[in-house]
Amino acid sequence: MEPILQGKNLVKRYGKVTALDHCDFELYPGEILAVIGDNGAGKSSLIKAVSGAVIPDSGEVYLEGKRVQFTSPLDARDHGIATVYQQLALSPALSIADNLFMGRELRRPGWRGKYLRQLDKPAMEKFARDKLSELGLMTIQNINQAVETLSGGQRQGVAVARAAAFGSKVIILDEPTAALGVKESRKVLELIQDVKSRGIPIVLISHNMPHVFEVADRIHIHRLGKRLTVIKPDEYSMSDAVAFMTGAKEPAQAA
């Protein structure tokens, strides 16, 4: 099977610091790939390199087998790679529907949309309601309520729904449960599984080992700027993964 998203020999340096040292990365269709590593291992640089947030000094990125060179996160988004950052990048004062369509609002048909640039609010609200229903987020009753009135788990749900709603080929989630309680984390994990069931592959960056081992199909372990190995959660324990991350134990076979 060919990877849907792939990085080959990625190198990124910041002065004398090498954040990525000839790093490889593969995400396959329909899977949840967890990316774990100690602080400073280069996980963020890797994700930024494949999502357009940084331009690698050398190396290649492939999407669906074709080489791509992203110049910005918007460029990557236009190619179908949506990233949900830990900070969510939602506008608290705007409604759920407005946040879902931020930067790609629908205009009314005819002259009112073309010349007066009026927005098609009913169409955006219906689309937002349908997408939230598809992802099981019906605890949100009013599509026009401000995002600042939502719980942390509901906000994360809106951010993931926005990424999944517009035909994304890949969704990257950066620490999606870091600031959430137990109940809300459970909702987000269920949401991740729902998105996967729709055929969208997911990259999950997380420090929460129980969550990683619960939802991931494969686990990419990052250490010292490169991929150390890739393991399957049913073949290794959480202790093994932590030992690989920290260098206390070497994997039997590098990926």
C-alpha positions in Angstrom: 0.0 0.0 0.0 1.3 3.4 -0.9 1.5 6.1 1.8 -1.0 9.0 1.5 1.4 11.3 3.1 5.2 10.7 3.2 8.3 12.6 4.2 11.8 11.5 2.9 15.1 12.6 4.4 13.7 15.7 5.9 16.2 18.1 7.3 15.5 21.3 9.2 18.1 23.4 11.0 17.8 26.5 13.1 21.3 27.9 13.2 23.4 25.2 14.9 20.4 23.3 16.1 19.3 20.4 13.9 15.6 19.9 14.5 15.2 17.3 11.8 18.1 15.0 10.9 17.2 13.1 7.6 13.9 12.1 9.0 11.4 9.8 7.4 7.6 9.7 7.9 4.7 7.7 6.4 1.0 7.9 6.9 -1.1 5.2 5.2 -4.8 5.5 4.1 -7.4 5.0 6.8 -5.1 4.7 9.7 -4.4 6.6 12.9 -0.7 7.2 13.3 0.4 8.5 16.6 3.7 10.5 16.8 5.4 10.4 20.2 8.7 11.6 21.5 10.4 13.4 24.3 10.3 17.2 24.5 12.8 18.6 22.0 12.8 15.4 19.9 11.6 17.2 16.8 8.0 16.1 16.6 6.7 19.6 16.1 9.2 20.3 13.4 8.3 17.1 11.6 4.6 18.0 11.6 5.2 21.5 10.6 7.4 20.3 7.7 4.6 18.0 6.3 1.8 20.6 6.9 3.4 23.6 5.3 4.2 25.6 8.6 7.9 25.4 7.9 9.9 24.7 4.7 12.5 22.0 5.2 16.1 22.7 4.2 16.2 19.5 2.3 14.2 16.4 1.8 10.9 15.6 0.0 7.2 15.5 0.9 4.8 13.4 -1.1 1.0 13.5 -1.0 -0.8 10.6 -2.7 2.5 9.6 -4.4 3.1 13.0 -5.9 5.8 15.3 -4.7 4.5 18.6 -3.2 6.3 21.7 -1.9 4.0 23.6 0.5 4.8 27.3 1.0 2.3 27.8 3.9 -0.3 26.0 6.0 -3.0 27.5 3.7 -1.2 25.9 0.7 -1.3 22.5 2.5 -4.9 23.0 3.4 -5.8 23.6 -0.2 -4.1 20.3 -1.0 -6.2 18.5 1.7 -4.0 18.6 4.8 -5.9 20.1 7.8 -4.1 20.7 11.1 -5.9 21.2 14.4 -3.4 22.8 16.8 -3.5 22.7 20.5 -4.6 26.3 20.7 -7.5 25.4 18.3 -7.3 28.8 16.4 -11.0 29.4 17.0 -12.5 32.8 17.4 -14.3 32.7 20.7 -16.8 35.6 20.0 -18.0 34.1 16.7 -20.7 31.5 16.4 -20.0 27.8 15.7 -21.2 28.2 12.1 -19.0 31.3 11.5 -16.0 29.4 12.9 -16.6 26.4 10.7 -16.6 28.7 7.6 -13.9 31.2 8.7 -11.9 32.1 5.6 -14.2 30.3 3.2 -17.6 31.9 3.8 -20.5 31.2 1.4 -22.0 34.1 -0.5 -25.6 34.4 -1.4 -26.5 33.4 -5.0 -27.1 36.0 -7.6 -26.3 39.7 -7.6 -26.6 40.1 -3.8 -23.7 37.8 -3.3 -21.7 38.9 -6.3 -22.0 42.7 -5.9 -23.1 43.3 -2.3 -21.0 40.4 -1.0 -23.8 39.2 1.3 -23.2 36.0 3.1 -25.5 33.0 2.8 -26.1 32.5 6.5 -28.9 29.8 6.2 -26.7 27.6 3.9 -23.7 27.9 6.3 -25.8 27.1 9.3 -27.4 24.1 7.7 -24.0 22.8 6.5 -22.5 23.3 10.0 -25.5 21.6 11.7 -25.3 18.6 9.3 -21.6 18.2 9.8 -21.8 18.3 13.6 -24.6 15.8 13.5 -22.6 13.4 11.3 -19.8 13.5 13.9 -22.2 12.9 16.8 -21.8 16.4 18.3 -25.6 16.9 18.9 -24.9 18.1 22.5 -24.5 21.5 20.7 -28.1 22.6 20.4 -27.7 26.1 18.9 -25.4 26.4 15.9 -25.4 30.2 16.4 -24.1 30.2 20.0 -20.7 31.7 20.5 -17.8 29.3 20.7 -16.7 30.9 24.1 -19.9 29.4 25.6 -18.8 25.8 24.8 -17.0 23.4 27.0 -13.4 22.5 26.1 -14.4 19.2 24.6 -17.1 20.8 22.5 -14.6 23.4 21.2 -12.2 20.6 20.2 -15.1 19.0 18.5 -15.8 22.1 16.5 -12.2 22.4 15.5 -12.1 18.7 14.3 -15.4 19.1 12.5 -14.0 22.1 10.6 -11.0 20.0 9.6 -13.1 17.1 8.5 -15.9 19.1 6.8 -14.1 20.3 3.7 -12.9 17.2 2.0 -9.6 16.9 3.9 -7.4 14.0 2.8 -5.3 14.1 6.1 -6.1 15.5 9.5 -3.3 16.3 11.9 -4.2 16.6 15.6 -1.7 18.3 18.0 -2.3 17.3 21.6 -6.2 17.2 21.2 -6.8 16.1 24.8 -4.0 18.0 26.6 -6.3 20.5 28.4 -9.4 18.4 28.8 -10.8 16.4 31.7 -11.5 12.7 31.6 -15.1 12.9 30.3 -14.3 15.4 27.6 -11.1 13.5 26.6 -13.3 10.4 26.1 -15.6 12.4 23.8 -12.7 13.6 21.7 -11.3 10.0 21.4 -14.7 8.9 20.2 -14.7 11.7 17.7 -11.3 10.7 16.4 -12.6 7.1 15.9 -15.6 8.5 14.0 -13.4 10.6 11.7 -11.3 7.5 11.0 -14.4 5.4 10.2 -15.2 7.9 7.4 -11.9 7.0 5.8 -9.8 10.0 6.7 -6.3 9.1 8.0 -5.2 11.0 11.2 -1.8 11.9 12.6 -2.1 12.2 16.4 0.6 14.0 18.3 0.2 13.2 22.0 2.0 12.7 25.3 -0.9 10.7 26.7 0.2 7.1 26.4 -3.1 5.5 27.4 -4.9 7.5 24.7 -2.2 6.7 22.1 -2.3 3.0 22.8 -6.1 3.0 22.7 -6.7 4.6 19.3 -3.5 4.4 17.3 -3.0 1.7 14.6 0.8 2.4 14.5 3.1 4.6 16.7 5.9 6.6 15.2 8.6 7.1 17.9 10.7 10.3 17.3 14.1 10.7 19.0 17.0 13.2 18.4 15.5 14.7 15.2 14.7 11.4 13.4 12.3 8.5 13.4 13.7 5.8 15.8 11.2 3.2 15.0 7.5 2.5 14.3 5.7 0.0 16.6 2.2 -1.5 16.8 0.4 -1.0 20.1 -0.6 -4.6 20.3 3.0 -5.8 20.1 4.6 -3.5 22.7 3.7 -2.0 26.1 3.5 1.6 27.2 6.7 1.0 29.2 8.5 -0.1 26.0 7.4 3.0 24.2 8.6 5.3 26.9 11.9 3.5 27.1 12.4 3.9 23.4 11.5 7.6 23.6 14.0 8.3 26.3 16.8 6.1 25.1 16.6 3.7 28.0 16.0 0.9 25.6 16.8 0.4 21.9 14.3 -1.2 19.5 15.1 -4.6 18.2 14.8 -3.4 14.6 14.6 0.1 13.3 11.7 0.9 10.9 
